[in-house]
Amino acid sequence: MNTVIYTIIVALVIGFLLGMLLGLFKKIFAVEVDPKVAAIREVLSGGNCGGCGYAGCDAFAAAVARGEAPVTGCVAGGASCAAAISKIMGVEGGTAVKKAALLLCQGSKECAKDKGIYNGVKTCKAANLAVNGTKSCAFGCIGYGDCEAACPFGAITMGDDGLPKVNKEKCVGCGKCVKACPKRLFTLQDISVKGPVALCSCHNDNKPQITKDCSVGCFKCGICAKKCPQGAIDVSSGIPKVDYTKCDSCGTCVTSCPKKVLKMIQDI
């Protein structure tokens, strides 16, 4: 009986000593935390989407507190989040630019031909590695929804036509879809910008082959650049690029394009 009592007493003493030592070590090795980090973390969206360029919300909050990241960096939080962080940091707010993902491809099932039957893993990444995509157009959307799976906000859904559809109300411009697409068909577009954009990413310069592979592919005719009254379109890269500082959103290029490759951003 005495042995049991002694054992209990010894265990309690050891536990007490260990607790004291742990408390002492905690004070000795404690890392001082900037209260701004916790305050900033509290007002962030919590999506851990990585759109800010950091590993997650905790890393971004610490970077802002150190002055290494802009107060407008949380794309998911938007303007209200930027304003709250600015108040915590005691700086001017700046302008948070709202962006949304835009698919630069119109190669749906009806428009773009398949190479054949693909029996591999049904992901865009796998199909791209195995056979350079499933479409005859080597630059076209594969359509297995890697972008949908990557979106943490449920802003992308695969349509019946085989192309992903972006819900601009849900999209925060985090860029997850941009990284997930092996064909690099997504871009982040400032939604306040007005003017045309080319919904094609085909850089093939074989005009007959382009038309054969996709009925809505840009076949490099250059009419858009020739017709633009402001000289705002450059086709030297093979895909029409618009200088929005010159563009007055007249729509001449859109109506002139024989393949309807160009669309007005505000109408998409």
C-alpha positions as CSV (number, residue, x, y, z in Angstrom):
1,M,0.0,0.0,0.0
2,N,2.8,2.4,0.9
3,T,4.5,1.7,-2.4
4,V,1.3,2.9,-4.3
5,I,1.1,6.1,-2.2
6,Y,4.8,6.8,-2.7
7,T,4.5,6.2,-6.4
8,I,1.5,8.7,-6.6
9,I,3.4,11.3,-4.6
10,V,6.5,11.0,-6.8
11,A,4.4,11.2,-10.0
12,L,2.7,14.4,-8.7
13,V,6.1,15.9,-7.8
14,I,7.6,15.1,-11.1
15,G,4.5,16.4,-12.9
16,F,4.7,19.6,-10.9
17,L,8.4,20.1,-11.7
18,L,7.9,19.4,-15.4
19,G,5.0,21.9,-15.5
20,M,7.2,24.5,-13.9
21,L,10.0,23.8,-16.3
22,L,7.7,24.0,-19.3
23,G,6.4,27.3,-18.1
24,L,9.9,28.6,-17.6
25,F,11.0,27.5,-21.0
26,K,7.9,29.1,-22.6
27,K,8.9,32.4,-21.1
28,I,12.6,32.0,-22.0
29,F,12.0,31.0,-25.6
30,A,8.9,32.9,-26.3
31,V,8.8,34.7,-29.7
32,E,7.3,38.1,-29.5
33,V,4.3,38.4,-31.9
34,D,3.4,41.7,-33.5
35,P,-0.2,42.4,-32.5
36,K,-0.8,43.8,-36.0
37,V,-0.3,40.4,-37.4
38,A,-3.3,39.0,-35.5
39,A,-5.4,42.0,-36.3
40,I,-4.7,41.8,-40.0
41,R,-5.3,38.0,-40.0
42,E,-8.7,38.7,-38.4
43,V,-9.9,40.8,-41.3
44,L,-8.6,38.6,-44.1
45,S,-11.0,36.4,-46.1
46,G,-9.6,33.2,-44.7
47,G,-9.6,31.5,-48.1
48,N,-5.9,30.7,-48.1
49,C,-6.1,30.9,-51.9
50,G,-2.6,32.2,-52.5
51,G,-3.8,35.0,-54.7
52,C,-1.7,37.4,-52.6
53,G,1.4,35.6,-53.7
54,Y,2.0,34.1,-50.2
55,A,1.5,30.5,-48.9
56,G,-1.7,31.5,-47.1
57,C,-3.4,34.2,-45.0
58,D,-1.0,33.8,-42.0
59,A,2.0,34.4,-44.2
60,F,0.4,37.3,-45.9
61,A,-0.6,38.9,-42.6
62,A,3.0,38.7,-41.3
63,A,4.3,40.1,-44.6
64,V,2.0,43.1,-44.4
65,A,2.9,43.8,-40.8
66,R,6.6,43.8,-41.8
67,G,5.9,46.2,-44.6
68,E,6.8,43.6,-47.3
69,A,3.3,43.2,-48.8
70,P,0.8,45.8,-50.0
71,V,-2.4,46.4,-48.0
72,T,-4.3,45.8,-51.1
73,G,-2.8,42.3,-51.6
74,C,-5.8,40.2,-50.4
75,V,-7.6,39.7,-53.7
76,A,-10.3,37.6,-52.1
77,G,-11.1,40.3,-49.5
78,G,-11.3,43.1,-52.1
79,A,-11.7,46.8,-51.3
80,S,-13.3,46.4,-47.8
81,C,-10.4,44.2,-46.7
82,A,-7.9,46.6,-48.1
83,A,-9.5,49.5,-46.2
84,A,-9.5,47.5,-42.9
85,I,-5.8,46.5,-43.3
86,S,-5.0,50.2,-44.1
87,K,-6.6,51.3,-40.9
88,I,-4.6,48.7,-38.9
89,M,-1.4,49.7,-40.5
90,G,-2.1,53.4,-40.3
91,V,-1.5,54.1,-44.0
92,E,-3.5,55.3,-47.0
93,G,-5.8,52.7,-48.4
94,G,-4.9,52.6,-52.1
95,T,-7.1,51.1,-54.7
96,A,-7.9,47.3,-54.8
97,V,-8.3,46.3,-58.4
98,K,-11.1,43.7,-58.8
99,K,-10.0,41.0,-61.3
100,A,-11.8,37.9,-62.6
101,A,-10.6,34.9,-64.5
102,L,-11.2,35.0,-68.3
103,L,-10.9,31.9,-70.6
104,L,-9.0,32.7,-73.8
105,C,-10.5,29.9,-75.8
106,Q,-13.9,29.3,-77.6
107,G,-13.0,25.8,-78.7
108,S,-16.1,24.0,-77.5
109,K,-17.1,20.4,-78.5
110,E,-19.0,21.7,-81.5
111,C,-16.2,24.0,-82.7
112,A,-13.0,22.2,-82.1
113,K,-12.3,18.7,-83.3
114,D,-10.9,15.9,-81.1
115,K,-7.8,14.0,-82.1
116,G,-9.5,10.7,-81.3
117,I,-10.5,8.7,-78.2
118,Y,-8.5,9.4,-75.1
119,N,-8.4,6.6,-72.6
120,G,-5.9,8.0,-70.1
121,V,-6.4,9.7,-66.7
122,K,-9.2,12.3,-67.1
123,T,-7.4,15.4,-66.1
124,C,-6.1,18.2,-68.2
125,K,-2.6,17.9,-66.9
126,A,-2.5,14.1,-67.6
127,A,-3.9,14.5,-71.1
128,N,-1.5,17.3,-71.9
129,L,1.5,15.3,-70.7
130,A,0.4,12.1,-72.5
131,V,-0.8,13.4,-75.9
132,N,-0.4,17.2,-75.8
133,G,-4.2,17.6,-75.2
134,T,-7.2,15.9,-76.7
135,K,-8.0,18.6,-79.4
136,S,-6.6,18.8,-82.9
137,C,-5.8,22.4,-81.9
138,A,-2.7,22.0,-79.7
139,F,-3.6,25.2,-77.9
140,G,-7.2,24.5,-77.2
141,C,-9.1,23.8,-73.9
142,I,-8.8,20.1,-73.0
143,G,-12.0,20.3,-71.0
144,Y,-11.5,17.9,-68.1
145,G,-12.0,20.6,-65.5
146,D,-8.6,21.0,-63.7
147,C,-9.6,24.7,-63.3
148,E,-12.9,23.8,-61.7
149,A,-11.2,21.5,-59.2
150,A,-8.6,24.1,-58.4
151,C,-11.0,27.0,-57.7
152,P,-11.4,27.3,-53.9
153,F,-14.5,29.6,-54.3
154,G,-16.7,27.5,-56.6
155,A,-16.5,30.2,-59.3
156,I,-15.8,27.8,-62.2
157,T,-18.1,25.1,-63.5
158,M,-17.7,22.9,-66.6
159,G,-20.4,23.7,-69.2
160,D,-22.2,21.2,-71.4
161,D,-20.2,22.5,-74.3
162,G,-16.9,21.2,-72.7
163,L,-15.7,24.7,-71.7
164,P,-15.3,26.1,-68.2
165,K,-17.7,28.9,-67.2
166,V,-16.6,31.6,-64.8
167,N,-19.1,33.2,-62.3
168,K,-17.7,36.7,-62.0
169,E,-19.7,37.3,-58.8
170,K,-17.9,34.5,-57.1
171,C,-14.5,34.9,-58.7
172,V,-12.0,36.8,-56.6
173,G,-9.1,36.7,-59.1
174,C,-6.9,34.5,-56.9
175,G,-5.3,32.9,-60.0
176,K,-5.6,29.3,-59.0
177,C,-7.2,28.4,-62.4
178,V,-4.4,30.3,-64.2
179,K,-1.8,28.0,-62.6
180,A,-3.9,24.8,-62.9
181,C,-4.5,25.1,-66.7
182,P,-1.7,23.3,-68.5
183,K,-2.5,25.2,-71.7
184,R,-2.3,28.6,-70.0
185,L,-5.8,29.6,-71.3
186,F,-6.8,31.7,-68.3
187,T,-5.9,35.3,-67.6
188,L,-6.9,37.6,-64.8
189,Q,-8.7,40.5,-66.3
190,D,-9.5,43.9,-64.6
191,I,-13.3,43.9,-64.7
192,S,-13.4,47.7,-64.9
193,V,-11.6,47.6,-68.3
194,K,-13.8,48.1,-71.3
195,G,-12.8,47.0,-74.8
196,P,-12.2,43.9,-77.0
197,V,-10.3,40.8,-76.1
198,A,-9.3,37.9,-78.3
199,L,-10.8,34.6,-77.1
200,C,-8.2,32.4,-78.8
201,S,-4.7,31.3,-77.8
202,C,-3.7,29.5,-81.0
203,H,-0.3,30.5,-82.1
204,N,-0.2,28.2,-85.1
205,D,0.6,30.2,-88.3
206,N,-0.8,27.5,-90.6
207,K,-4.1,29.3,-91.6
208,P,-5.7,26.3,-93.4
209,Q,-4.9,24.0,-90.5
210,I,-6.3,26.5,-87.9
211,T,-9.7,26.6,-89.8
212,K,-9.7,22.8,-90.0
213,D,-9.0,22.3,-86.3
214,C,-11.3,24.9,-84.9
215,S,-14.2,26.8,-86.6
216,V,-13.7,29.8,-84.2
217,G,-9.9,29.9,-84.2
218,C,-8.0,33.1,-85.1
219,F,-6.4,32.5,-88.5
220,K,-4.2,35.7,-88.4
221,C,-6.0,37.7,-91.1
222,G,-5.1,41.0,-89.3
223,I,-8.4,42.6,-90.3
224,C,-9.0,43.7,-86.7
225,A,-5.7,45.7,-86.6
226,K,-6.4,47.2,-90.1
227,K,-9.9,48.3,-89.2
228,C,-9.1,49.7,-85.7
229,P,-9.5,53.5,-86.0
230,Q,-7.3,54.1,-82.9
231,G,-4.5,51.8,-83.9
232,A,-4.9,50.0,-80.6
233,I,-4.5,46.4,-81.9
234,D,-1.2,44.6,-82.4
235,V,-1.1,41.2,-84.2
236,S,2.7,40.7,-84.3
237,S,2.5,37.9,-81.8
238,G,-0.1,36.0,-83.8
239,I,-2.9,36.8,-81.4
240,P,-4.6,40.2,-81.4
241,K,-3.3,42.2,-78.4
242,V,-5.2,45.4,-77.4
243,D,-3.7,48.5,-76.0
244,Y,-6.5,49.7,-73.7
245,T,-4.9,53.1,-73.2
246,K,-5.7,53.7,-76.9
247,C,-8.9,51.7,-77.3
248,D,-12.1,53.7,-77.1
249,S,-14.3,50.5,-77.1
250,C,-15.9,51.4,-80.4
251,G,-16.3,47.7,-81.3
252,T,-15.2,48.1,-84.9
253,C,-12.7,45.1,-84.6
254,V,-15.4,42.9,-83.1
255,T,-17.8,43.4,-86.0
256,S,-15.0,43.1,-88.5
257,C,-13.6,39.8,-87.2
258,P,-14.7,37.0,-89.6
259,K,-14.4,34.3,-87.0
260,K,-15.8,36.4,-84.1
261,V,-12.7,35.8,-82.1
262,L,-12.9,39.3,-80.5
263,K,-15.5,40.0,-77.9
264,M,-16.1,43.0,-75.8
265,I,-14.9,42.4,-72.2
266,Q,-18.0,44.1,-70.7
267,D,-20.3,41.8,-72.7
268,I,-18.7,38.5,-71.7
